[in-house]
Amino acid sequence: MTADGAADGGGTTDGERRRLELEKKRERYVWLYLGYFLFGIHIVAFVMIYAVKHAK
């Protein structure tokens, strides 16, 4: 086994593994933000539809 951990079977170093974990974490946050954004747009649209239908 080398000092950089390259012979651990996977061929990835600790730095690469940390970078991949961080990338997965950031991707999860992007999907969460996208979901909240789209949900928010729908709420605004329903409120606007309600307001237009009930306007005098």
Number of C-alpha atoms within 10 A of each C-alpha: 8 7 7 11 14 13 12 11 8 8 10 15 15 12 11 11 11 12 12 13 12 12 12 12 11 12 12 12 12 12 11 12 12 12 12 12 12 12 12 12 12 12 12 12 12 12 12 12 12 11 11 10 9 8 7 5
